[in-house]
């Protein structure tokens, strides 16, 4: 007997990317099924310790940011990044990052300037996923099928058919949907089903990674707690992430070029050298989490009714959670496009914008991550032999190393550019006006209203975030209330495009909003700007909803 279920959208994989996509679709009125092989409540592997500011903005919109802020490290645990000769050794430098209890109020330091209502959050995925899962379960129109494995995917002009099995009962299952999205990780069955190929750099580095319990470790450190502690000494380099802020830790031991196998280095020896502890120190290995750093991007993100997001579409060095956060951005980009089509105000042509917008961005971000990983590798290989020496020479060596480590790594951990600087410069859904978007680096960017850029955030006169006032679909921001916007409203109404008008006061608009009008997309990117409605408002609205895209 085969169980058959039906939804508008089927998502394969209930990790952070799949859950985010499912929640946003459900909030847009789309019926969603999510197939997941794990048991309900079964934690993921210990990976991804950082949720970016851009992702936290998304979680705020989904109504789950507050619950996420309450999870993870203790409220008063510093989120600092500390560089030391070993975990228990001398500190070389430290990047100060506020604990979550002061995350919204802290000033000074490199990580408190964020132009957003939601700065980053340091939390391991084992704490992140349960919060997202619980929130998703409560969404109307969203059903999660745990212990469900998808074995095959087929599609035709009428829809998508996925077949698989209930892993507990052995019962065959058939899932039918209008569209299917693979959020099923690096070994994605869905990616293989659409014939997409990964290309890039197959190996950037190997990391022997160990999740362990050591209640006594925190008390052995000479310096204050940190979320991430990097160890650099001539014998071994690695880093240690605090998982619960008390006794559980994730340690990365970076293998050298001639150490090709994960077991080519004695794990216990490496752990002790990175921690700076002797043979009598007791710890318990919970799991081995070894991984290979890559820079791979799929050559296609879609085949007709089937799409891929997150690790299914791109794999790269897990620097500061960029991979997961890029996947969440994928999800939010695809979600509003699918909802626009399924809710009837956009044709199927709008879906072509997903690959055209997201694939170039993932290429850019993957190169940022890889180049940073290579720079870090050069620092590890260049650790001076006298870095642990007593006396003036050792002090000087540590000071030089600390300054270099801070300068390189503050960009990674306070990465405003990667959060807010990227832009879509070749989208069929954006009305460009000839002005080039400002460039960005890993850590730096210039807020801009150039079409394709992120809609600049401002605080409203009533204390609200602009992002809390934006509509769920298109919002027309009006700096000058004297401008008659009825032609745009009428055009949107004629095409069924949801449009909200929001007036900005002179103080709110400030110097950022240079035109009288600006259209912000559902994903908070600028779609159009001008000082008056265009001569042909219907043509603009048709472009925004994909009707102008060639078949």
N, C-alpha and C positions, 0 to 999 in steps of 0.2 A: 504494500500500500504506500502511495506517495502523497505526502502533504503538499498542497499547493497554496501559496500565499501571493498576494498582489499588492503593489504600491506604485506610486508615481515614480519614486526614485529608490533604487537599491544601492546601499553602500556596503562594500566588502571591507571589513576591518573597523574595530571600535577603539583604536588608539586615539590620541588627542586630535589628530587631523580628521579622522572619520567622525568622531563625536561632535567636533566643532561644526563641520559641514552639516551633519544631521540636525543639530539644534537650530542652526540658522535657517535651514530649509523649512523645518517644522514651524518656526516662528513666522515664516512667510506664507504659511498655509498649505504647505506641500506634504503629502502623505509619504512617510519615509520608513523603510525597513533597513536595519543594520545587521549584517551577519558577522558573527565573531566566534572564533574557535575556543576561546578561553571560557572557563566557568565564570558565572557572575561573581564579581568581587575578587577574582584572581588577579594579583598584581602583575604589572609588566616587569621586564628586566630593569635593573637599576641604571638608568641612563637619562640624559638630558636634565641638567640641573638648573636651567635658566629659562624663564619665560620673558620674552622681550616686552618692551613697552608697547609696541604695536600690537602684539598678541593680547596684552592686558587690556588695551582699548577695545579689542574685539570681545573679550570676555566680559567687560563692563557692559557692552551693548547687549550681550546675551543674558545679562543678569546674574553672572556667576563670579565676577571678579572679587566681590566681598568675601565669599566663602573660600576662594583660593588664597586670599591674603591671610586667612586664619589657619591655613595648613602649612606644613613644612617645618622649618627650623623654629625653635622657640622664639617668642616675640622679641626678646632682648638679645638674641644671638647676633653678633656682628656679621654682616655679609661681606666683610673685607676680603681682599685677596692678598695673601702674605707670601713673600719670597724669602726663603731661608736656606741655609746650608743643609739642613735636614728638618724634619718636622719639629724635632726637639732641639735644633741647633740655633745658631745666630740668625737674626733677621737681617735681610739685605735691604728690603724696602717693603712698602705696604700701600695698596690702593684702598683708601677708605670708602666703604659703601654702607649706607645706613641699614640698621636692623629694621625688620618690618614694622615694629612699633613706632618708629620715627620716619618711616618711608615717605609719608606725605608732608612732613613738616621740616625735615632736615635741610639745612642750608650749608653752603660751602662744600669744598671737595669736588671731585670730577664727576660725581654721579647724582647730583641733586638739581641740575639745571633743566631737566626734561620739560619740553613745551607740550605737556599733555596732562590730562587728569589721572593717568595711570602709568607711573614709572615702572621699571622692571620688577620682577619678583623672582627671588632665588628659591626654587623648590624642586625637589627631585620628582621624576615622573611617577614613582611609586605612591606619592601623595597627591600628585596632580590628577591622575586618571580617575581615582575613586570619586573625587569631587565632581569632575565633569560627567562621569557616568551617572551619579545620583541625580544631577541636575537634568541630564538628558532623559532619564527614565520618567521624569515628571512632565515632560513636554507632551502636549496633546498632538496626536497624529504621528508619533514617533514610536516605533517598536524595535527593541533590540533582541535579536535571536542568539543567545549564547549557546556555545557548544555546537555551532553550525559551521560546517566546512563546505566551501564552494569548490567543486571539482571541475566545472566546465561552464563556459559562458558562450552564448550564441545570440545573434541579433538578426533582425530583418526589418523591413519597412514599418512593421507594426509595433515593435518593441524589442525588449531584451528578455532572454530566458536564461536563468542560472540554475544549475542542478548541483546537488550535493547531498550531504547526509547529516543527520543528527548524531553527534559523536557519542551520546549516552545511550540512545535507544536503538541506533542502527537504522532508523527509518529514513527512507529516501525523502528528499525535500526538493521541491521545485518553486523557484521564486520568479515572478514575472513583474516587469516594471517598464516604464517608458524609457528610463535612462539608468545606467549603472556607473558607479564610480569606484575604482579600485584605490582604496587607502590601505592596502594590504602589504606594505613594507617592501624591503629591498629585494625579496625573492618573489615579488608580485606575480600571482597567477594571472591577474587581469592584464598586467603589462604584456605578458607573453601571449595572451589571447588576442591582443590587437596587433601583434607583430612589432611592437616598439622595441628598439635596441638602445642599450646604454652605451655611451661613448665618452671618452675623456682620458683621465689618468687613473689606471686601474689600482695603483697602489702608491699612496703618498707616505705611508708609514704603518708600522705594526705596533700595537700596544697590548702589553700583558696587564690585564685589568682585574682587580680583585676586590670583591665586596666582602667586608669583614667586620667583626664585632670586637672591640677592644675598649672596655669601660675605663681602663686606667690611662689611656693615651692622653686625653685632654689635660690631665693633671701633671704630665711630664714635660709639657711645653714651657719654655722660658718666656714666651711672649703670649699676648692675649689671643683669644679664639679668632678664627677666621673661617669664612665659608669655604674658601679654597686656599690650600697651602702648597706652594711649589717648593720642591727640594732640588738644589743644584750643588753637587759636589763632584769631584773627579771620578768617583767610583760609580755613582748611579744618579740619574735625574728622573724625577717623576712628580706627580702632584696628588694631593689627597683632598677629596671633597667631604665635607661634613654632611651626613645624610639626615640624622635626627638631632644633631647638636649635642649628643650625649655619649653614645657608645658605638654607633654604626658609621662606617666610613667606606668610601670608594677610592681605591688607589690605582693610579695609572702609572705603569712602568714603561717608559718609551724605549723600545728596542732599537739597537744600533743597526747600521746597514748590513753588517755581517752576522746579525742574529735573526736569521730568516724564519725560525720556527718559534712558536709561542713558548715551547718548553725548552728552548735552547739556553735560557737563563734560569738559574735556580730561583724559583718564585720566593721562597722563604728568605733567601739571602738578599734579594732585591728589596723586598718589603722592609727588612730590618735596616738596610742602608738608607732607604728613602725616609724612613721614620727616625733613624738615628738611635736605635735601641739595641740592646745586647741580646745574647741567646736566652736569657732568663725571662724576657718579656713575653707575656702570654696574649695570644689573639686567636680568634676562631674564624676560619674562612666560611662565609655563608654561601658564596657562589663565585665561580670564575667567569668574568665578563669580557674576555679577550676580544679584540676587534681590529679590523684593518681599515685604515683611513684611505678614502678614495675621493676622486672628483669625477663623478659620472652624471650625465644628464641624458634623459631619453630623447630620441630623435623625433618623437611625436607624443603628444599628451592626449590624443583623442583619435578614435575611429568611429565616426558616425554617432551612435548612441552610447558609446562607452568611453569613459575618461579615466585618467589616473592623476592622483594627487600625492604630495608628500614624498616619502621614501620610494614609493612605487615609480615616481617620475624623476627623482634625483637623489643621488647619494654623495655625501662628501664628508670630509673631516668634521667630527662633531665639536666644532669650536663654539663655545658659549651658546649652545643650543640652536645655532643657525638653521640646522636642517629641519627640526620640528617647527620652528617659528616660520620658516619659509613655507612649510607645508600648510600651516594654519592660514597664511596669506593666500596660498593656492585655493584653499577651501572657501574662503570668503569671496574670492574673485569668482569662482565657479558658481557658488550658491545663488548670488543675485541674478546671474545670467540665466541659470536653469529656472529659477522662480519666475523671472520676467516672461519667459517663454511659456511655462506651464500655467501661469496665471492669465495668459492670453493677451498681454500687451506688447509682446515682441515675437517675431517669427523665429524659426529655427536658425536663421542666419546669425543671430546674435551669439550663438554658442561658439562660433568660430573665433571670437575674440579671446577666449580663454587661453588657447595655446599661443596665439599671437602676442598676447600681453605677458603671460607668465613665463614662457620658455626663455626669452632673453634675460629676464630678471634672475632666474635661477642660474643661468650661465654666469652672470655678473657676480652674484653672491658666492657661488661655488669657487670662483677664482679669488675673491677676497679671502675666503676661508683657507684655501690651499696655500696662497702666498703667505698668509700669516703663519700657518703651520710650518712652512719651510723656514721662515725667519726664526721661529721659536727653536726649531731643530738646530739651526746654526748657533744660537745662543747656548743650547745644551752642549753642543760639541766643542764650544769655545770656553768652557768653564776654566778659569785660571787655576793652575795647580796649587797656588798658595791661598786659595780663598778661605781655608779653614785655619790658617796660621795665626798664632798669637803675635802681638807686636804691631808696629806701625805699618809694616808691609801688608800684613793680613787685613788690617783695618782699611787701608787704602784699596786693596783688591775688592773687598766686600762693598765699599762705597761705590766704586766704579761699576761693578756688576749690578748693584741695586738700582743705580740711576738708569742704566741701559734697560733693565727688566721693566722698570716702571714706564719708561718712555714708550716701549714697544707694546706693552700689555694693557695700558690704560685705554688704548684704542679699542681693544677687543672687548673689554668688560664695560666700557662706557660708550657703546657704539651707536651714537645718535644717527650717524649717516646711514647705516644699514637699516635702522628702524624707519627713518622718516625721509631719507634723501632720494630713494629710488623713484623713478617715474616711468610712465608708459609713453614712449615717443613714436610708436607706430601702430596705434590702435584704430580700427575702423569705427569705433564708437566715440571717439573724441574729436572735437572741433578745434583743430590747432589754428593758431593765429600768427605763426611765423617767428615768435620769440622762442629762443632756445631755453630749455630748462637748465637751471644751474647745476654744475657738477657736484659730486659728493665723494667723500672718502669713507673709510670704515667708521670714523668717529665724528666727522664734521659734515654739515649740510646747511643750506640756506633755505628757509621757508619761502615758498613761492606760490603764486596763483597761476603760473604758466599751466595751460591745459596738460593734463597727464600727471601733474605732481599731486602729492597728498594735500588735501584741503587744509590750509594752515589753521592750527588750533588757537582759539582765543577764549578768554573767560568773559562771560556775559555780565551785564550790569547787575543782574539779579543773583550773581554768584554761581550760576550754572556753567558747566562746560558747554562749549559750542556743540560738541559731539552728542551731548544729552538732548540738545534741542533739535538736531537734525532729524528729518523724517526717515522712515525705514527705507524709502526709495529715493527719488530725486528731491533735492532741496534747492530752491532758488534763493541765494543770499543777496539781499538788496541793501546796499550802502546808502543809497539816496531814496527815501520813501516817495519822493516826487516823481520818480520814474514809473510810468504806466507799464505794468507787466501783464496786463490782460491779454495781449496777443499771444504771449507764451503760455499763459494759463489756458487760454482757449484751445491752442494747438495741442497741448498735452491732454486736455479733456477729450478733444476730438479723436485722439489715438488711444485713449484709455490709459495713458501713462500717469501713474501716481506722482503728484508734484505738490510739495509744500513750499510756501513762501515764508522766509524768515528775515525780518529787518534787523540790521546791525546799526547801532548808534555810532557816531563819530569816534567815541572812545573805544568801542569794541572793534571797529574796523581798523583803527589805527593806521599805521603805514603799510601794513601787510596787504590789505585789500585795496588795490589801486584802481579798480573799475567799479562802476555803479552796480553791476550785476555779476553774479558768478553762480554757475550750476554745479552743485556737488553731487557726485554719483552715490549709489547705495554703499559702495565700499570706501567712501570718503576720499576719492580722487577727483580732481577738477575735470569736468567734462567740457565746459565752455565758459567764456567770460566776455563782457562787453559793457558799453556805457548805455546801451539801449537794446531792446529786443531786435533780433535780426530782421532784415527785410522779408525773409521767408521763414517765419517761425515753424511752419509744418516741416520744412526741409531739415531744420535743426533737430526737431523732435524725432523725425524719422531716422536721422543719423544716430542719435543716442540710443534708439531701440533696435538698431541693426537692420532697419529696412533698406538702408542705402548700400548694404554690403552685397557685392555681386554673388550670385548663386554659385 
